[in-house]
Amino acid sequence: MEFKEKQYDGNYEVSEVEFYNENQLFNGLLYFPPDHYQKPYSLIIYFHGFPQLSSLGDIVKNYYFLLDMGYSFLVMSFRGYNFTPGKISISSQTSDALKVLEFTHLMVKKGIFKKNNINILAHDFGAYIALILASRVKFLNKMLLLSPIINLEKHVNHIDFSKSLYYINRFLPGYVKGIQDVDNFIEMTKNELKQKKYQIKEIIKGVNVDKIRIISGSDDRITPIYEINEYIRNPLKNVEHVIISRMAHEPYKEEEFNEIEEMIKNFF
């Protein structure tokens, strides 16, 4: 991808990217490493969680260190989040993820990205989508899951899920589209989860990634350690699970952020 007038965010060249999928658009940001790194670049694609309140620029700021390691970094809003059109669903986010990988293939052919170094960094519900994606494609190099959602069916059937949706609708209007009718959205998601291609126990059978690392907290009640062992580590043999002591589902302390950063650096 070449531009007559390059745009920069500090030391990093950055481009807005636009994906057209199922008659709708969704947008992202593609950051390139400092100029002393040469093409083709290794790439890390970031899949955000739910409900995703941060701007794309703020997300990238947390991962400047990956750019300084020579990686390109691609982050986008799945359809239905923030300013993107559409409605969220498991199927729509899976479709968006596949569309992004089509884009990476085109960039590989143009000599922008390395063919054998396409990686995923995913958080929360984005990790669930990453696992679905990894069960459908065979060329991903590394995948790092941060505080992943694993047993989605459990959450969808829990009363707290509907409470969370009502909270988002009331206090964060417009951030997530398609959840205004809470009962209908939950029923739609339950119907999606009846399909084997979206069930974690079926998904995991087809996951094909060279290396997988999971980072989670010992006090994570949303995805407790035993779920990661049951659904991910037991069926797969190439999974490393790193546990941060006393961290909940989201890191809040500076030392937790620093520890996560070091774990990400070491992995990539």
ChimeraX commands (.cxc) that place a marker at each C-alpha (Angstrom):
marker #1 position 0.00,0.00,0.00 radius 0.5
marker #1 position 1.60,3.24,-1.11 radius 0.5
marker #1 position 0.39,6.81,-0.63 radius 0.5
marker #1 position 1.57,10.02,-2.25 radius 0.5
marker #1 position 1.38,11.84,1.06 radius 0.5
marker #1 position 2.18,9.63,4.01 radius 0.5
marker #1 position 0.53,10.30,7.35 radius 0.5
marker #1 position 2.34,9.85,10.64 radius 0.5
marker #1 position 1.50,9.45,14.28 radius 0.5
marker #1 position 4.78,10.34,15.91 radius 0.5
marker #1 position 7.41,7.99,14.48 radius 0.5
marker #1 position 4.86,5.65,12.93 radius 0.5
marker #1 position 3.31,5.81,9.49 radius 0.5
marker #1 position -0.43,5.22,9.78 radius 0.5
marker #1 position -3.19,4.68,7.27 radius 0.5
marker #1 position -6.93,4.48,7.61 radius 0.5
marker #1 position -8.32,1.29,6.11 radius 0.5
marker #1 position -11.87,0.64,4.98 radius 0.5
marker #1 position -13.45,-2.77,4.56 radius 0.5
marker #1 position -16.61,-3.42,2.57 radius 0.5
marker #1 position -18.50,-6.47,3.79 radius 0.5
marker #1 position -22.07,-7.63,3.24 radius 0.5
marker #1 position -23.07,-4.21,1.83 radius 0.5
marker #1 position -21.69,-2.39,4.88 radius 0.5
marker #1 position -18.45,-0.61,5.73 radius 0.5
marker #1 position -16.23,-0.91,8.75 radius 0.5
marker #1 position -13.03,0.96,9.39 radius 0.5
marker #1 position -9.66,0.48,10.97 radius 0.5
marker #1 position -6.16,1.83,11.44 radius 0.5
marker #1 position -3.02,0.25,10.04 radius 0.5
marker #1 position 0.23,1.29,11.70 radius 0.5
marker #1 position 3.66,0.58,10.25 radius 0.5
marker #1 position 6.88,0.22,12.26 radius 0.5
marker #1 position 9.59,2.91,12.22 radius 0.5
marker #1 position 11.29,3.63,8.93 radius 0.5
marker #1 position 14.45,1.64,9.66 radius 0.5
marker #1 position 12.42,-1.57,9.34 radius 0.5
marker #1 position 12.06,-2.82,5.79 radius 0.5
marker #1 position 9.11,-4.44,4.00 radius 0.5
marker #1 position 7.69,-7.02,4.11 radius 0.5
marker #1 position 6.58,-6.58,7.72 radius 0.5
marker #1 position 5.34,-9.07,10.24 radius 0.5
marker #1 position 1.75,-8.24,11.15 radius 0.5
marker #1 position -0.32,-8.34,14.32 radius 0.5
marker #1 position -4.11,-8.00,13.95 radius 0.5
marker #1 position -5.98,-6.84,17.05 radius 0.5
marker #1 position -9.51,-8.11,17.79 radius 0.5
marker #1 position -11.27,-6.00,20.42 radius 0.5
marker #1 position -13.64,-7.16,23.12 radius 0.5
marker #1 position -17.22,-6.31,24.08 radius 0.5
marker #1 position -18.47,-3.58,24.31 radius 0.5
marker #1 position -15.25,-1.83,23.19 radius 0.5
marker #1 position -15.39,1.76,24.46 radius 0.5
marker #1 position -11.85,2.92,23.60 radius 0.5
marker #1 position -11.01,4.67,20.35 radius 0.5
marker #1 position -8.83,2.81,17.88 radius 0.5
marker #1 position -6.06,5.34,18.43 radius 0.5
marker #1 position -6.11,4.74,22.17 radius 0.5
marker #1 position -5.87,1.00,21.61 radius 0.5
marker #1 position -2.82,1.40,19.39 radius 0.5
marker #1 position -1.07,3.58,21.99 radius 0.5
marker #1 position -1.03,0.61,24.35 radius 0.5
marker #1 position 0.91,-1.40,21.77 radius 0.5
marker #1 position 3.49,1.05,20.43 radius 0.5
marker #1 position 6.12,-1.35,21.78 radius 0.5
marker #1 position 5.09,-3.90,19.13 radius 0.5
marker #1 position 5.71,-1.32,16.41 radius 0.5
marker #1 position 9.14,-0.68,17.88 radius 0.5
marker #1 position 9.79,-4.43,17.59 radius 0.5
marker #1 position 9.19,-4.19,13.83 radius 0.5
marker #1 position 5.56,-5.31,13.62 radius 0.5
marker #1 position 2.78,-3.66,11.68 radius 0.5
marker #1 position -0.38,-3.34,13.77 radius 0.5
marker #1 position -3.93,-3.47,12.39 radius 0.5
marker #1 position -6.91,-2.63,14.57 radius 0.5
marker #1 position -10.50,-2.13,13.45 radius 0.5
marker #1 position -14.00,-1.79,14.88 radius 0.5
marker #1 position -16.16,-4.76,14.10 radius 0.5
marker #1 position -19.51,-3.79,12.59 radius 0.5
marker #1 position -21.98,-2.55,15.16 radius 0.5
marker #1 position -19.46,-0.90,17.48 radius 0.5
marker #1 position -18.98,2.81,18.02 radius 0.5
marker #1 position -19.34,4.61,14.67 radius 0.5
marker #1 position -19.47,1.53,12.46 radius 0.5
marker #1 position -22.80,0.51,10.88 radius 0.5
marker #1 position -24.50,-2.84,11.19 radius 0.5
marker #1 position -25.51,-4.95,14.17 radius 0.5
marker #1 position -23.25,-7.13,16.23 radius 0.5
marker #1 position -23.49,-10.90,16.21 radius 0.5
marker #1 position -21.16,-13.87,16.30 radius 0.5
marker #1 position -21.67,-14.37,12.58 radius 0.5
marker #1 position -21.07,-10.72,11.65 radius 0.5
marker #1 position -17.83,-10.50,13.63 radius 0.5
marker #1 position -16.62,-13.79,12.17 radius 0.5
marker #1 position -17.40,-12.50,8.69 radius 0.5
marker #1 position -15.56,-9.25,9.42 radius 0.5
marker #1 position -12.53,-11.16,10.70 radius 0.5
marker #1 position -12.44,-13.23,7.51 radius 0.5
marker #1 position -12.69,-10.05,5.43 radius 0.5
marker #1 position -9.69,-8.60,7.26 radius 0.5
marker #1 position -7.69,-11.73,6.46 radius 0.5
marker #1 position -8.60,-11.33,2.78 radius 0.5
marker #1 position -7.05,-7.87,3.03 radius 0.5
marker #1 position -3.87,-9.28,4.57 radius 0.5
marker #1 position -3.58,-11.74,1.68 radius 0.5
marker #1 position -3.70,-8.86,-0.80 radius 0.5
marker #1 position -1.02,-7.04,1.19 radius 0.5
marker #1 position 1.15,-10.17,1.19 radius 0.5
marker #1 position 0.91,-10.31,-2.60 radius 0.5
marker #1 position 1.95,-6.64,-2.75 radius 0.5
marker #1 position 5.01,-7.42,-0.65 radius 0.5
marker #1 position 3.83,-5.41,2.37 radius 0.5
marker #1 position 3.36,-8.25,4.88 radius 0.5
marker #1 position 5.30,-11.46,5.41 radius 0.5
marker #1 position 3.37,-14.51,4.28 radius 0.5
marker #1 position 4.42,-16.67,7.24 radius 0.5
marker #1 position 4.14,-14.09,10.01 radius 0.5
marker #1 position 0.47,-13.14,10.30 radius 0.5
marker #1 position -0.51,-13.04,13.99 radius 0.5
marker #1 position -3.51,-12.23,16.14 radius 0.5
marker #1 position -3.75,-10.44,19.48 radius 0.5
marker #1 position -7.28,-10.66,20.84 radius 0.5
marker #1 position -9.08,-9.52,23.97 radius 0.5
marker #1 position -12.25,-10.72,25.70 radius 0.5
marker #1 position -14.96,-11.58,23.12 radius 0.5
marker #1 position -12.46,-10.82,20.37 radius 0.5
marker #1 position -10.59,-13.92,21.57 radius 0.5
marker #1 position -13.68,-16.06,20.91 radius 0.5
marker #1 position -13.80,-14.69,17.37 radius 0.5
marker #1 position -10.06,-15.34,17.00 radius 0.5
marker #1 position -10.57,-19.00,17.93 radius 0.5
marker #1 position -13.37,-19.33,15.36 radius 0.5
marker #1 position -11.10,-17.78,12.75 radius 0.5
marker #1 position -8.21,-20.07,13.66 radius 0.5
marker #1 position -10.49,-23.06,13.11 radius 0.5
marker #1 position -11.20,-21.94,9.54 radius 0.5
marker #1 position -7.80,-20.83,8.23 radius 0.5
marker #1 position -4.47,-22.62,8.39 radius 0.5
marker #1 position -1.82,-19.93,7.95 radius 0.5
marker #1 position -1.80,-18.04,11.27 radius 0.5
marker #1 position 1.55,-17.97,13.01 radius 0.5
marker #1 position 0.94,-16.93,16.62 radius 0.5
marker #1 position -2.18,-16.06,18.60 radius 0.5
marker #1 position -2.24,-14.33,21.97 radius 0.5
marker #1 position -5.51,-14.19,23.91 radius 0.5
marker #1 position -5.93,-11.62,26.68 radius 0.5
marker #1 position -8.57,-12.43,29.31 radius 0.5
marker #1 position -10.52,-14.45,26.74 radius 0.5
marker #1 position -14.22,-15.21,26.77 radius 0.5
marker #1 position -14.33,-18.98,26.45 radius 0.5
marker #1 position -17.69,-20.36,27.61 radius 0.5
marker #1 position -19.89,-17.92,25.72 radius 0.5
marker #1 position -23.00,-20.07,26.13 radius 0.5
marker #1 position -22.73,-19.80,29.90 radius 0.5
marker #1 position -22.65,-16.01,29.77 radius 0.5
marker #1 position -25.51,-15.66,27.30 radius 0.5
marker #1 position -27.75,-17.79,29.51 radius 0.5
marker #1 position -26.86,-15.95,32.72 radius 0.5
marker #1 position -29.13,-13.20,34.08 radius 0.5
marker #1 position -26.15,-10.86,34.41 radius 0.5
marker #1 position -25.80,-10.78,30.62 radius 0.5
marker #1 position -29.17,-9.15,30.13 radius 0.5
marker #1 position -28.39,-6.72,32.97 radius 0.5
marker #1 position -25.17,-5.73,31.20 radius 0.5
marker #1 position -27.03,-5.12,27.95 radius 0.5
marker #1 position -29.61,-2.93,29.68 radius 0.5
marker #1 position -26.77,-0.99,31.31 radius 0.5
marker #1 position -25.04,-0.39,27.96 radius 0.5
marker #1 position -28.29,0.73,26.35 radius 0.5
marker #1 position -29.01,3.15,29.17 radius 0.5
marker #1 position -25.61,4.66,29.96 radius 0.5
marker #1 position -23.66,4.06,26.74 radius 0.5
marker #1 position -26.27,4.63,24.03 radius 0.5
marker #1 position -25.00,4.08,20.51 radius 0.5
marker #1 position -21.79,2.30,21.44 radius 0.5
marker #1 position -23.17,-1.12,20.55 radius 0.5
marker #1 position -25.81,-1.47,17.83 radius 0.5
marker #1 position -28.39,-4.20,17.66 radius 0.5
marker #1 position -28.81,-4.81,21.38 radius 0.5
marker #1 position -31.63,-2.33,22.00 radius 0.5
marker #1 position -34.16,-5.14,22.08 radius 0.5
marker #1 position -32.35,-7.15,24.74 radius 0.5
marker #1 position -34.60,-10.21,24.70 radius 0.5
marker #1 position -34.45,-10.46,20.91 radius 0.5
marker #1 position -30.67,-10.09,20.86 radius 0.5
marker #1 position -30.20,-12.80,23.48 radius 0.5
marker #1 position -32.51,-15.14,21.62 radius 0.5
marker #1 position -30.66,-14.49,18.36 radius 0.5
marker #1 position -27.32,-15.24,20.04 radius 0.5
marker #1 position -28.68,-18.45,21.57 radius 0.5
marker #1 position -29.79,-19.54,18.12 radius 0.5
marker #1 position -26.32,-18.81,16.72 radius 0.5
marker #1 position -24.78,-20.92,19.46 radius 0.5
marker #1 position -26.93,-23.87,18.40 radius 0.5
marker #1 position -24.76,-24.05,15.28 radius 0.5
marker #1 position -21.73,-26.26,15.77 radius 0.5
marker #1 position -19.46,-23.83,13.94 radius 0.5
marker #1 position -19.91,-21.35,16.81 radius 0.5
marker #1 position -19.67,-23.79,19.73 radius 0.5
marker #1 position -16.37,-23.71,21.59 radius 0.5
marker #1 position -16.05,-27.50,21.90 radius 0.5
marker #1 position -16.46,-27.85,18.14 radius 0.5
marker #1 position -14.36,-24.80,17.26 radius 0.5
marker #1 position -11.37,-25.97,19.24 radius 0.5
marker #1 position -11.14,-29.22,17.26 radius 0.5
marker #1 position -10.13,-27.30,14.15 radius 0.5
marker #1 position -7.85,-24.62,15.62 radius 0.5
marker #1 position -4.56,-24.60,13.72 radius 0.5
marker #1 position -2.03,-22.04,14.96 radius 0.5
marker #1 position 1.68,-22.60,15.45 radius 0.5
marker #1 position 1.78,-21.09,18.95 radius 0.5
marker #1 position -0.92,-19.90,21.35 radius 0.5
marker #1 position -0.47,-18.01,24.60 radius 0.5
marker #1 position -3.27,-17.09,26.99 radius 0.5
marker #1 position -2.81,-14.35,29.59 radius 0.5
marker #1 position -5.42,-14.12,32.32 radius 0.5
marker #1 position -5.78,-13.22,35.99 radius 0.5
marker #1 position -6.00,-15.60,38.90 radius 0.5
marker #1 position -9.10,-13.71,40.12 radius 0.5
marker #1 position -10.89,-13.67,36.78 radius 0.5
marker #1 position -14.47,-14.68,37.54 radius 0.5
marker #1 position -15.70,-14.19,33.98 radius 0.5
marker #1 position -13.27,-16.79,32.62 radius 0.5
marker #1 position -11.91,-18.79,35.55 radius 0.5
marker #1 position -8.75,-20.82,35.13 radius 0.5
marker #1 position -10.56,-24.15,35.10 radius 0.5
marker #1 position -12.51,-23.09,31.97 radius 0.5
marker #1 position -9.30,-22.34,30.10 radius 0.5
marker #1 position -7.92,-25.73,31.09 radius 0.5
marker #1 position -11.12,-27.58,30.17 radius 0.5
marker #1 position -11.91,-25.91,26.85 radius 0.5
marker #1 position -8.49,-24.87,25.53 radius 0.5
marker #1 position -5.45,-26.43,27.17 radius 0.5
marker #1 position -6.72,-30.00,27.46 radius 0.5
marker #1 position -7.78,-30.35,23.80 radius 0.5
marker #1 position -4.80,-28.40,22.40 radius 0.5
marker #1 position -1.14,-29.18,23.06 radius 0.5
marker #1 position 0.53,-25.96,21.90 radius 0.5
marker #1 position -1.10,-23.63,24.43 radius 0.5
marker #1 position 0.80,-21.75,27.11 radius 0.5
marker #1 position -1.28,-20.23,29.89 radius 0.5
marker #1 position 0.28,-17.41,31.89 radius 0.5
marker #1 position -1.57,-16.36,35.05 radius 0.5
marker #1 position -1.18,-12.95,36.65 radius 0.5
marker #1 position -1.63,-13.15,40.40 radius 0.5
marker #1 position -4.67,-11.36,41.84 radius 0.5
marker #1 position -5.67,-9.83,38.49 radius 0.5
marker #1 position -9.37,-9.86,37.59 radius 0.5
marker #1 position -10.78,-9.97,34.04 radius 0.5
marker #1 position -9.51,-6.47,33.27 radius 0.5
marker #1 position -6.11,-5.14,34.38 radius 0.5
marker #1 position -6.42,-2.00,36.49 radius 0.5
marker #1 position -3.05,-1.65,38.20 radius 0.5
marker #1 position 0.07,-0.27,36.55 radius 0.5
marker #1 position 2.09,-3.32,37.55 radius 0.5
marker #1 position -0.46,-5.55,35.80 radius 0.5
marker #1 position -0.11,-3.57,32.58 radius 0.5
marker #1 position 3.69,-3.75,32.83 radius 0.5
marker #1 position 3.58,-7.50,33.41 radius 0.5
marker #1 position 1.26,-8.04,30.45 radius 0.5
marker #1 position 3.50,-5.92,28.23 radius 0.5
marker #1 position 6.53,-8.03,29.06 radius 0.5
marker #1 position 4.59,-11.24,28.40 radius 0.5
marker #1 position 3.46,-9.95,25.01 radius 0.5
marker #1 position 6.99,-8.86,24.08 radius 0.5
marker #1 position 8.41,-12.25,25.02 radius 0.5
marker #1 position 5.76,-14.08,23.03 radius 0.5
marker #1 position 6.10,-12.09,19.82 radius 0.5
marker link #1:1,2 radius 0.2
marker link #1:2,3 radius 0.2
marker link #1:3,4 radius 0.2
marker link #1:4,5 radius 0.2
marker link #1:5,6 radius 0.2
marker link #1:6,7 radius 0.2
marker link #1:7,8 radius 0.2
marker link #1:8,9 radius 0.2
marker link #1:9,10 radius 0.2
marker link #1:10,11 radius 0.2
marker link #1:11,12 radius 0.2
marker link #1:12,13 radius 0.2
marker link #1:13,14 radius 0.2
marker link #1:14,15 radius 0.2
marker link #1:15,16 radius 0.2
marker link #1:16,17 radius 0.2
marker link #1:17,18 radius 0.2
marker link #1:18,19 radius 0.2
marker link #1:19,20 radius 0.2
marker link #1:20,21 radius 0.2
marker link #1:21,22 radius 0.2
marker link #1:22,23 radius 0.2
marker link #1:23,24 radius 0.2
marker link #1:24,25 radius 0.2
marker link #1:25,26 radius 0.2
marker link #1:26,27 radius 0.2
marker link #1:27,28 radius 0.2
marker link #1:28,29 radius 0.2
marker link #1:29,30 radius 0.2
marker link #1:30,31 radius 0.2
marker link #1:31,32 radius 0.2
marker link #1:32,33 radius 0.2
marker link #1:33,34 radius 0.2
marker link #1:34,35 radius 0.2
marker link #1:35,36 radius 0.2
marker link #1:36,37 radius 0.2
marker link #1:37,38 radius 0.2
marker link #1:38,39 radius 0.2
marker link #1:39,40 radius 0.2
marker link #1:40,41 radius 0.2
marker link #1:41,42 radius 0.2
marker link #1:42,43 radius 0.2
marker link #1:43,44 radius 0.2
marker link #1:44,45 radius 0.2
marker link #1:45,46 radius 0.2
marker link #1:46,47 radius 0.2
marker link #1:47,48 radius 0.2
marker link #1:48,49 radius 0.2
marker link #1:49,50 radius 0.2
marker link #1:50,51 radius 0.2
marker link #1:51,52 radius 0.2
marker link #1:52,53 radius 0.2
marker link #1:53,54 radius 0.2
marker link #1:54,55 radius 0.2
marker link #1:55,56 radius 0.2
marker link #1:56,57 radius 0.2
marker link #1:57,58 radius 0.2
marker link #1:58,59 radius 0.2
marker link #1:59,60 radius 0.2
marker link #1:60,61 radius 0.2
marker link #1:61,62 radius 0.2
marker link #1:62,63 radius 0.2
marker link #1:63,64 radius 0.2
marker link #1:64,65 radius 0.2
marker link #1:65,66 radius 0.2
marker link #1:66,67 radius 0.2
marker link #1:67,68 radius 0.2
marker link #1:68,69 radius 0.2
marker link #1:69,70 radius 0.2
marker link #1:70,71 radius 0.2
marker link #1:71,72 radius 0.2
marker link #1:72,73 radius 0.2
marker link #1:73,74 radius 0.2
marker link #1:74,75 radius 0.2
marker link #1:75,76 radius 0.2
marker link #1:76,77 radius 0.2
marker link #1:77,78 radius 0.2
marker link #1:78,79 radius 0.2
marker link #1:79,80 radius 0.2
marker link #1:80,81 radius 0.2
marker link #1:81,82 radius 0.2
marker link #1:82,83 radius 0.2
marker link #1:83,84 radius 0.2
marker link #1:84,85 radius 0.2
marker link #1:85,86 radius 0.2
marker link #1:86,87 radius 0.2
marker link #1:87,88 radius 0.2
marker link #1:88,89 radius 0.2
marker link #1:89,90 radius 0.2
marker link #1:90,91 radius 0.2
marker link #1:91,92 radius 0.2
marker link #1:92,93 radius 0.2
marker link #1:93,94 radius 0.2
marker link #1:94,95 radius 0.2
marker link #1:95,96 radius 0.2
marker link #1:96,97 radius 0.2
marker link #1:97,98 radius 0.2
marker link #1:98,99 radius 0.2
marker link #1:99,100 radius 0.2
marker link #1:100,101 radius 0.2
marker link #1:101,102 radius 0.2
marker link #1:102,103 radius 0.2
marker link #1:103,104 radius 0.2
marker link #1:104,105 radius 0.2
marker link #1:105,106 radius 0.2
marker link #1:106,107 radius 0.2
marker link #1:107,108 radius 0.2
marker link #1:108,109 radius 0.2
marker link #1:109,110 radius 0.2
marker link #1:110,111 radius 0.2
marker link #1:111,112 radius 0.2
marker link #1:112,113 radius 0.2
marker link #1:113,114 radius 0.2
marker link #1:114,115 radius 0.2
marker link #1:115,116 radius 0.2
marker link #1:116,117 radius 0.2
marker link #1:117,118 radius 0.2
marker link #1:118,119 radius 0.2
marker link #1:119,120 radius 0.2
marker link #1:120,121 radius 0.2
marker link #1:121,122 radius 0.2
marker link #1:122,123 radius 0.2
marker link #1:123,124 radius 0.2
marker link #1:124,125 radius 0.2
marker link #1:125,126 radius 0.2
marker link #1:126,127 radius 0.2
marker link #1:127,128 radius 0.2
marker link #1:128,129 radius 0.2
marker link #1:129,130 radius 0.2
marker link #1:130,131 radius 0.2
marker link #1:131,132 radius 0.2
marker link #1:132,133 radius 0.2
marker link #1:133,134 radius 0.2
marker link #1:134,135 radius 0.2
marker link #1:135,136 radius 0.2
marker link #1:136,137 radius 0.2
marker link #1:137,138 radius 0.2
marker link #1:138,139 radius 0.2
marker link #1:139,140 radius 0.2
marker link #1:140,141 radius 0.2
marker link #1:141,142 radius 0.2
marker link #1:142,143 radius 0.2
marker link #1:143,144 radius 0.2
marker link #1:144,145 radius 0.2
marker link #1:145,146 radius 0.2
marker link #1:146,147 radius 0.2
marker link #1:147,148 radius 0.2
marker link #1:148,149 radius 0.2
marker link #1:149,150 radius 0.2
marker link #1:150,151 radius 0.2
marker link #1:151,152 radius 0.2
marker link #1:152,153 radius 0.2
marker link #1:153,154 radius 0.2
marker link #1:154,155 radius 0.2
marker link #1:155,156 radius 0.2
marker link #1:156,157 radius 0.2
marker link #1:157,158 radius 0.2
marker link #1:158,159 radius 0.2
marker link #1:159,160 radius 0.2
marker link #1:160,161 radius 0.2
marker link #1:161,162 radius 0.2
marker link #1:162,163 radius 0.2
marker link #1:163,164 radius 0.2
marker link #1:164,165 radius 0.2
marker link #1:165,166 radius 0.2
marker link #1:166,167 radius 0.2
marker link #1:167,168 radius 0.2
marker link #1:168,169 radius 0.2
marker link #1:169,170 radius 0.2
marker link #1:170,171 radius 0.2
marker link #1:171,172 radius 0.2
marker link #1:172,173 radius 0.2
marker link #1:173,174 radius 0.2
marker link #1:174,175 radius 0.2
marker link #1:175,176 radius 0.2
marker link #1:176,177 radius 0.2
marker link #1:177,178 radius 0.2
marker link #1:178,179 radius 0.2
marker link #1:179,180 radius 0.2
marker link #1:180,181 radius 0.2
marker link #1:181,182 radius 0.2
marker link #1:182,183 radius 0.2
marker link #1:183,184 radius 0.2
marker link #1:184,185 radius 0.2
marker link #1:185,186 radius 0.2
marker link #1:186,187 radius 0.2
marker link #1:187,188 radius 0.2
marker link #1:188,189 radius 0.2
marker link #1:189,190 radius 0.2
marker link #1:190,191 radius 0.2
marker link #1:191,192 radius 0.2
marker link #1:192,193 radius 0.2
marker link #1:193,194 radius 0.2
marker link #1:194,195 radius 0.2
marker link #1:195,196 radius 0.2
marker link #1:196,197 radius 0.2
marker link #1:197,198 radius 0.2
marker link #1:198,199 radius 0.2
marker link #1:199,200 radius 0.2
marker link #1:200,201 radius 0.2
marker link #1:201,202 radius 0.2
marker link #1:202,203 radius 0.2
marker link #1:203,204 radius 0.2
marker link #1:204,205 radius 0.2
marker link #1:205,206 radius 0.2
marker link #1:206,207 radius 0.2
marker link #1:207,208 radius 0.2
marker link #1:208,209 radius 0.2
marker link #1:209,210 radius 0.2
marker link #1:210,211 radius 0.2
marker link #1:211,212 radius 0.2
marker link #1:212,213 radius 0.2
marker link #1:213,214 radius 0.2
marker link #1:214,215 radius 0.2
marker link #1:215,216 radius 0.2
marker link #1:216,217 radius 0.2
marker link #1:217,218 radius 0.2
marker link #1:218,219 radius 0.2
marker link #1:219,220 radius 0.2
marker link #1:220,221 radius 0.2
marker link #1:221,222 radius 0.2
marker link #1:222,223 radius 0.2
marker link #1:223,224 radius 0.2
marker link #1:224,225 radius 0.2
marker link #1:225,226 radius 0.2
marker link #1:226,227 radius 0.2
marker link #1:227,228 radius 0.2
marker link #1:228,229 radius 0.2
marker link #1:229,230 radius 0.2
marker link #1:230,231 radius 0.2
marker link #1:231,232 radius 0.2
marker link #1:232,233 radius 0.2
marker link #1:233,234 radius 0.2
marker link #1:234,235 radius 0.2
marker link #1:235,236 radius 0.2
marker link #1:236,237 radius 0.2
marker link #1:237,238 radius 0.2
marker link #1:238,239 radius 0.2
marker link #1:239,240 radius 0.2
marker link #1:240,241 radius 0.2
marker link #1:241,242 radius 0.2
marker link #1:242,243 radius 0.2
marker link #1:243,244 radius 0.2
marker link #1:244,245 radius 0.2
marker link #1:245,246 radius 0.2
marker link #1:246,247 radius 0.2
marker link #1:247,248 radius 0.2
marker link #1:248,249 radius 0.2
marker link #1:249,250 radius 0.2
marker link #1:250,251 radius 0.2
marker link #1:251,252 radius 0.2
marker link #1:252,253 radius 0.2
marker link #1:253,254 radius 0.2
marker link #1:254,255 radius 0.2
marker link #1:255,256 radius 0.2
marker link #1:256,257 radius 0.2
marker link #1:257,258 radius 0.2
marker link #1:258,259 radius 0.2
marker link #1:259,260 radius 0.2
marker link #1:260,261 radius 0.2
marker link #1:261,262 radius 0.2
marker link #1:262,263 radius 0.2
marker link #1:263,264 radius 0.2
marker link #1:264,265 radius 0.2
marker link #1:265,266 radius 0.2
marker link #1:266,267 radius 0.2
marker link #1:267,268 radius 0.2
view
